[in-house]
Amino acid sequence: MLETWIEEILPQIISVLEIFGIFVVTVCTCRAFWHYLRSLVGSSDRYNVKWELASGMATGLEFKMAAEILKTVLVHTVEELMVLGAIILLRALLSLILHLEMRAERNEKKTEP
């Protein structure tokens, strides 16, 4: 009974998490682009567009990875598990690269006069 309930409910939860990830990336990208356009026009505020974009992408990837982790419950074959594992590995690598870039940007910001 629990297994059938999980197989019925989990796909909807996974879809919602993936939509959250897409929404976060889209909103943060639009916001970063807006601030970039404002900086081109000559706005006096120095907004870190690169940080905004990297932060949004990292957060969106976290939602997408949560959905992928939940998908492991629905895996029935070893081939599906291997594909899912590869996707999780790639997303984790992307997330790590984004976090390293954000840390480097933050350290660079601290050393500026």
C-alpha positions as CSV (number, residue, x, y, z in Angstrom):
1,M,0.0,0.0,0.0
2,L,2.8,2.5,0.9
3,E,4.7,1.6,-2.2
4,T,1.7,2.4,-4.5
5,W,1.1,5.6,-2.6
6,I,4.7,6.6,-3.1
7,E,4.6,5.8,-6.8
8,E,1.5,7.9,-7.2
9,I,2.5,11.0,-5.1
10,L,6.2,11.2,-5.7
11,P,6.1,12.2,-9.4
12,Q,4.0,15.2,-8.5
13,I,6.4,16.2,-5.8
14,I,9.4,15.8,-8.2
15,S,7.7,17.9,-10.8
16,V,7.0,20.7,-8.2
17,L,10.7,20.7,-7.1
18,E,11.8,20.9,-10.7
19,I,9.5,23.8,-11.4
20,F,10.8,25.5,-8.3
21,G,14.3,25.1,-9.7
22,I,13.3,26.5,-13.1
23,F,11.5,29.4,-11.4
24,V,14.5,30.3,-9.2
25,V,16.9,30.3,-12.1
26,T,14.5,32.3,-14.4
27,V,13.8,34.9,-11.8
28,C,17.4,35.3,-10.7
29,T,18.6,35.5,-14.3
30,C,16.0,38.2,-15.2
31,R,16.9,40.1,-12.0
32,A,20.6,39.9,-12.8
33,F,20.0,41.0,-16.4
34,W,17.9,43.9,-15.2
35,H,20.7,45.1,-12.9
36,Y,23.2,44.6,-15.7
37,L,21.2,46.8,-18.0
38,R,20.9,49.4,-15.3
39,S,24.7,49.4,-14.8
40,L,25.1,49.9,-18.6
41,V,22.9,53.0,-18.5
42,G,25.1,54.5,-15.8
43,S,23.4,53.7,-12.5
44,S,25.5,54.8,-9.6
45,D,25.0,51.6,-7.5
46,R,27.6,48.9,-8.0
47,Y,25.5,45.7,-8.0
48,N,27.4,42.5,-8.3
49,V,25.6,40.9,-11.3
50,K,27.9,37.9,-11.4
51,W,27.2,37.1,-7.8
52,E,23.5,37.4,-8.3
53,L,23.5,35.1,-11.3
54,A,25.8,32.5,-9.8
55,S,23.7,32.5,-6.5
56,G,20.5,32.0,-8.4
57,M,21.9,29.2,-10.6
58,A,23.3,27.4,-7.5
59,T,20.0,27.6,-5.7
60,G,18.0,26.4,-8.7
61,L,20.4,23.5,-9.1
62,E,19.8,22.6,-5.4
63,F,16.1,22.3,-6.1
64,K,16.8,20.2,-9.3
65,M,19.2,17.9,-7.4
66,A,16.5,17.4,-4.7
67,A,14.1,16.2,-7.4
68,E,16.8,13.9,-8.8
69,I,17.4,12.4,-5.4
70,L,13.7,11.7,-4.9
71,K,13.7,10.0,-8.3
72,T,16.0,7.4,-7.0
73,V,13.1,6.0,-5.0
74,L,11.3,5.3,-8.3
75,V,14.2,3.6,-10.0
76,H,13.4,0.0,-11.1
77,T,16.5,-1.0,-13.1
78,V,20.3,-0.7,-12.8
79,E,20.4,1.2,-16.2
80,E,17.9,3.8,-14.8
81,L,20.0,4.1,-11.7
82,M,23.2,4.7,-13.7
83,V,21.6,7.4,-15.8
84,L,20.2,9.1,-12.7
85,G,23.5,8.8,-10.9
86,A,25.3,10.5,-13.9
87,I,22.7,13.3,-13.8
88,I,23.2,13.8,-10.1
89,L,26.9,13.8,-10.5
90,L,26.9,16.4,-13.2
91,R,24.5,18.7,-11.3
92,A,26.6,18.3,-8.2
93,L,29.7,19.2,-10.2
94,L,28.0,22.2,-11.6
95,S,26.9,23.3,-8.1
96,L,30.4,22.8,-6.8
97,I,31.9,24.9,-9.6
98,L,29.4,27.7,-9.0
99,H,30.1,27.7,-5.3
100,L,33.8,27.8,-5.9
101,E,33.3,30.7,-8.3
102,M,31.2,32.5,-5.8
103,R,33.8,32.0,-3.1
104,A,36.5,33.3,-5.3
105,E,34.4,36.4,-6.2
106,R,33.8,37.0,-2.5
107,N,37.5,36.7,-1.6
108,E,38.4,39.0,-4.5
109,K,35.8,41.6,-3.3
110,K,37.3,41.5,0.2
111,T,40.8,42.2,-1.1
112,E,39.8,45.2,-3.2
113,P,40.5,48.6,-1.5
